[in-house]
Amino acid sequence: MPDMPTPPDVTVEILSGLTARQKTLPAKLFYDEAGCALFERITRLPEYYVTRAENALLARHAGEIAEKAPIGAALVEYGAADESKAVSLLDAGTRAFTAYAPVDIAPGALAAIVARMRISHPAIPVLPLVADFLQPLSLPASFSDKAAFGFFPGSTIGNFRPEAVHRFLGHVRDTLSGQAAPMLVVGTDLRKDESVLVPAYDDAEGVTAQFNLNILSHVNAIAGADFDLAGFRHRALWNAHEGRMEMHLESLSAQTVTVSGTRIAFRRGETIHTEDSYKHTREGFLALAQGAGWRSGGFWTDPDGLFGMHLLLG
């Protein structure tokens, strides 16, 4: 496979977040090798309905979604932790995809995708892109003669605040514009009762807590930090006003942590806000997309109405 460039240095971003009034860490740092493995465990938990609902949606509607793509298009998947959802589209319908470009910040996950795809789909060229897909990016030159069909499954777009949704969707329009008008299928977790939402982010087995705490291990590794994971605890809460689940890491005592030579003080009870997960209504998300220059080309949901996928047309 082609050499994979190292993702851009995020130390400045880490320090900016940890020195803000409300301390934060970028959610993309969840997904080192250990974080990816923990998230895979989360997707199989009884409380975590999202993956089951999305799989049910794809089982029922993958053919319809794939039929919307231009014939011979390249499938460009944003945030490709594995290829299973893309394969649902690659194998569906009669409009054959002729290339696959998984985009993610984790080189290890992309290398594993390439290895598996060589066996399962040897006829489909796969060119992974190691990139922070929140930033502008360019498709490989070998895709220049193909229409690009964007795919952003899961509920990752729920991690973005409205202004970040606008920026991301603008970048995607620029990336996918080429041989045909840009098209993007994006997954959204739909609004539902707090009694369903909170357990999905605070499971009885504690896997989500491990996942949240692991972000500190990742920061230790990439930013020369000395976080003691035992000094923090996982918190999950529903913010009804903002329409989002929030994950935080709460400091259990007054303590000082060093990050890349910078000393950062924590008060007891102070939190690092690690993730937002917005729960969108169909109409609310479409309004966001329209504000970024997209229009609706279709919408699908699972049988229980828990999860939705929008087809956006640029």
DACOR-V702295 format. One record per backbone hydrogen bond with DSSP energy under -0.5 kcal/mol. NH is the residue of the N-H (numbers start at 1). CO is the residue of the C=O. Records with the same first field share a line. If there is no record, write none. Layout:
# DACOR-V702295
NH=CO + CO
This chain:
# DACOR-V702295
5=3
14=10
15=11
16=12
17=13
18=14
19=15
20=17
23=21 + 271
24=17
25=273
29=26
30=27
31=28
32=30
36=32
37=33
38=34
39=35
40=36
41=37
42=38
43=39
44=41
45=42
48=45
49=47
53=49
54=50
55=51
56=52
57=53
58=54
59=55
60=56
61=57
62=58
65=61
66=62
67=63
68=64 + 65
69=66
72=96
73=70
74=147
75=99
76=74 + 149
77=75 + 101
78=76 + 151
79=103
80=77 + 103
81=79
87=83
88=84
89=85 + 86
90=86
91=87
92=89
96=94
98=73
99=73
100=125
101=75
102=100
103=77
104=129
107=105
110=106
111=107
112=108
113=109
114=110
115=111
116=112
117=113
118=114
119=115 + 116
120=116
121=117
124=121
125=98 + 123
127=100
129=102
130=128
131=104 + 129
133=131
135=132
143=140
144=141
146=143
148=176
149=74
150=148 + 183
151=76
152=185
156=153
158=155
159=156
160=157
164=161
165=161
166=162
167=163
168=164
169=165
170=166
171=167
172=168
173=169
174=170
175=171
176=172
177=173
178=180
179=146
183=148
184=312
185=150
186=184 + 310
187=152
188=308
190=306
191=280
196=193
197=193
198=194
200=196 + 197
201=197 + 198
202=198 + 199
206=203
210=206
211=207
212=208
213=209
214=210
215=211 + 212
216=213
217=213
218=214
219=215
220=216
221=217
222=218
223=219
224=220
225=219
226=258
229=227
231=228
232=229
233=250
235=248
237=246
239=237 + 244
240=238
243=239
244=239
245=277
246=237
247=275
248=235
249=272
250=233
251=270
252=231
255=266
257=264
259=257 + 262
260=223
262=259
264=257
266=255
269=251
270=267
272=249
273=23 + 271
274=247 + 272
275=247
277=245
278=158
279=243
280=189 + 278
285=281
286=282
287=283
288=284
289=285
290=286
291=287
292=288 + 289
293=290
294=289
295=313
297=311
298=311
300=309
302=307
305=302
308=188
309=300
310=186
311=298
312=184 + 310
313=295
314=182
